[in-house]
Amino acid sequence: MPGGRLLRRGLARMVVLTGLAALVAGAFAAVILALGRPPTRAEWGVLGLSAAAAAGCALLWVPLRGRLAARLEGDGEDDALGALGGRLTRALPLDELLLQVAETLRRALPVDAAEVWTGPDGVLERHASDPDRGAATLVLDPAEQAMVARAGVFGPGRAAVWLPALVDGRAGAALRVAPVTSAGQVLGLLVVERAAAEPFGAADDRVLADLARQLGLTLRNVHLDSALQATLDELRRQAEELRASRARVVHAADAERRRIERDLHDGAQQHLVGLAVHVRLARELADADPAGAKALLADIGREADEAIARLRELAHGIYPPLLLDRGLEEALRAAARRSGVRTRVEAAGLRRHPPQVEATVYFCCLEALQNVAKHAGDGARTAIRVWEDSAGLRFEVADDGAGFDPTAAPGGAGLTNMRDRLGAIGGRLAISAERGRGTAVSGVLPVGRDQP
């Protein structure tokens, strides 16, 4: 108990003074006995001066001893802080490190209780205390954080104004609070308390301030390490997504080549083979049956038109000629007319961009239109918007159809294709949907302002 410690110190001083007085008296008696006779008047004067000098030395010894002990205790505090500083530089678990800080504080000052509070963004938690006081939370608003960060070590008066929750239940105790800061940001608090009869002094404040400074550097390094680890984890995740995206792009390119091969073989090639057969028949009938040859030539003309139409459809699937010749606005309007979905296109005033950029926007909008036709329901209306701002070239395909719950329904192949197309040239895709309230698919691609 603090009162008991104070009483013991007083008793110790009384014992020391009594012992010194007894020692001086004993020495005086020993001198008289050594003379073997009563001292003369002159000798009594010398002995009196000697006794007075001894008494003075005895009286001065107690404060001198206290100061010497304080100096030695201060060296002990420095040793304890030095040892703790060494531990702060090691890769210890944070909880273990904070507990060592609390234990060192309690021994070095000494105090009845020591606490370490830490946390981000002004939400501080009592992570360590000696003796253990359990978990607690302290919330600082921005104004309180600014005042605490500039305060230095402070006592219960300021704590009651700035951190009233911290002084609850500490009535009658001497309290000191040291902010743990770094770059003007509050990272935590060191809190120590004693009985009111033993107030804190300048040496105690120095110990608290030194330890808070060391701990601030350590916590800043811990936060930087955590941020670095989070960044590395995000980079690893992005690298994995990039590898998967590239694999899907390669697979999609192979599948597209096979589709084009099938379309050419089953469509345009069959029409052309049929045309070649009919042309030979027409040549054979030209002399023997002119009327039959004429009718066959009419069939050949219709088949040629069908072959041209099939080739045009195939070309639209590969790269629309209209997109290459007239740009995004005209190509999207033509696609909207073919889609069978009521669609409004807003893309006026667009400048031209590289073919891969325009093709990415075009095919993403087509994919979104196909999703509307499949999932939005009958009567859904769609708006396609394409515009440019400081972030790049943007597009949005929004409908007022059935919608869906993005958290419950994973993205299908269409959305994956769009993400892969955009990701291949540095773009991003976003989905906004709500069941019964439609869906909006949007994307942005970075484009240079110096493009023609």
Salt bridges, closest charged atoms under 4 A:
GLU43 OE2 - ARG37 NH2 2.95
ASP78 OD1 - ARG206 NH1 3.48
GLU115 OE2 - ARG126 NH1 3.52
GLU115 OE2 - ARG133 NH1 2.66
GLU115 OE1 - ARG170 NH2 2.82
GLU125 OE1 - HIS127 NE2 3.99
ASP130 OD1 - ARG106 NH1 3.31
GLU193 OE1 - ARG133 NH1 2.87
GLU193 OE1 - ARG170 NH1 2.52
GLU198 OE2 - ARG5 NH2 2.89
GLU198 OE1 - ARG9 NH1 3.94
ASP204 OD2 - ARG194 NH1 3.23
ASP205 OD2 - ARG176 NH2 2.61
ASP210 OD2 - ARG206 NH1 3.71
ASP210 OD1 - ARG213 NH2 2.54
ASP233 OD1 - ARG236 NH2 2.36
GLU234 OE2 - ARG237 NH2 2.31
GLU240 OE2 - ARG243 NH2 2.24
GLU241 OE2 - ARG237 NH1 2.38
ASP254 OD1 - ARG257 NH2 2.10
GLU256 OE2 - ARG259 NH2 2.47
ASP263 OD2 - ARG259 NH1 2.64
ASP266 OD1 - HIS265 ND1 2.92
ASP299 OD1 - ARG302 NH2 1.93
GLU303 OE1 - HIS278 ND1 2.95
GLU306 OE1 - HIS271 NE2 3.29
GLU329 OE2 - ARG333 NH2 3.08
GLU346 OE2 - ARG344 NE 2.83
GLU346 OE1 - ARG385 NE 3.75
GLU358 OE2 - ARG352 NE 2.82
GLU388 OE2 - ARG351 NH2 2.55
GLU388 OE1 - HIS353 NE2 3.33
GLU388 OE2 - ARG449 NH1 2.88
ASP389 OD2 - ARG394 NE 2.68
GLU396 OE1 - ARG385 NH1 3.69
ASP400 OD2 - ARG381 NE 3.10
ASP420 OD2 - ARG248 NE 2.70
